[in-house]
């Protein structure tokens, strides 16, 4: 029974780490998307063609 509880604890810690890293990466992806949109808007405002 102790091994089962240990296994469940390890699985929960791994799931927590994956969720934490996934959430942080999700935030980073949103920031990069905002930066990309701002860069495109600057190119449109300056009149350059988007390659």
Sine and cosine of phi, psi and omega as CSV:
sin_phi,cos_phi,sin_psi,cos_psi,sin_omega,cos_omega
0.00,0.00,-0.58,0.82,0.02,-1.00
-0.90,0.44,-0.63,0.78,0.02,-1.00
-0.91,0.42,-0.59,0.81,0.02,-1.00
-0.91,0.41,-0.69,0.73,0.03,-1.00
-0.91,0.42,-0.63,0.78,0.04,-1.00
-0.89,0.45,-0.69,0.73,0.02,-1.00
-0.88,0.47,-0.69,0.72,0.03,-1.00
-0.89,0.45,-0.66,0.75,0.02,-1.00
-0.89,0.45,-0.68,0.73,0.01,-1.00
-0.90,0.43,-0.68,0.73,0.02,-1.00
-0.89,0.46,-0.66,0.75,0.01,-1.00
-0.91,0.40,-0.64,0.77,0.03,-1.00
-0.91,0.42,-0.68,0.73,0.03,-1.00
-0.90,0.45,-0.67,0.74,0.03,-1.00
-0.90,0.45,-0.63,0.77,0.03,-1.00
-0.89,0.45,-0.70,0.71,0.01,-1.00
-0.89,0.46,-0.68,0.74,0.02,-1.00
-0.90,0.44,-0.68,0.74,0.03,-1.00
-0.90,0.43,-0.65,0.76,0.00,-1.00
-0.91,0.42,-0.73,0.68,0.00,-1.00
-0.92,0.39,-0.65,0.76,0.02,-1.00
-0.90,0.44,-0.63,0.77,0.01,-1.00
-0.93,0.38,-0.66,0.75,0.02,-1.00
-0.91,0.42,-0.67,0.74,0.02,-1.00
-0.91,0.41,-0.60,0.80,0.04,-1.00
-0.88,0.48,-0.67,0.75,0.06,-1.00
-0.90,0.44,-0.64,0.77,0.01,-1.00
-0.90,0.43,-0.65,0.76,0.02,-1.00
-0.89,0.45,-0.65,0.76,0.03,-1.00
-0.90,0.43,-0.64,0.77,0.03,-1.00
-0.90,0.45,-0.67,0.74,0.02,-1.00
-0.91,0.42,-0.60,0.80,0.05,-1.00
-0.90,0.43,-0.66,0.75,0.03,-1.00
-0.89,0.45,-0.68,0.73,0.03,-1.00
-0.89,0.46,-0.65,0.76,0.01,-1.00
-0.90,0.44,-0.67,0.74,0.02,-1.00
-0.90,0.44,-0.67,0.74,0.03,-1.00
-0.89,0.46,-0.66,0.75,0.02,-1.00
-0.90,0.44,-0.65,0.76,0.03,-1.00
-0.91,0.42,-0.67,0.74,0.03,-1.00
-0.89,0.46,-0.65,0.76,0.04,-1.00
-0.88,0.47,-0.65,0.76,0.01,-1.00
-0.92,0.40,-0.63,0.77,0.02,-1.00
-0.92,0.40,-0.68,0.73,0.00,-1.00
-0.90,0.43,-0.62,0.78,-0.01,-1.00
-0.97,0.23,-0.22,0.97,0.06,-1.00
1.00,0.05,0.21,0.98,0.02,-1.00
-1.00,0.06,0.47,-0.88,0.05,-1.00
-0.98,0.20,0.58,-0.81,0.03,-1.00
-1.00,0.06,0.86,-0.52,-0.04,-1.00
-0.99,0.13,0.00,0.00,0.00,0.00
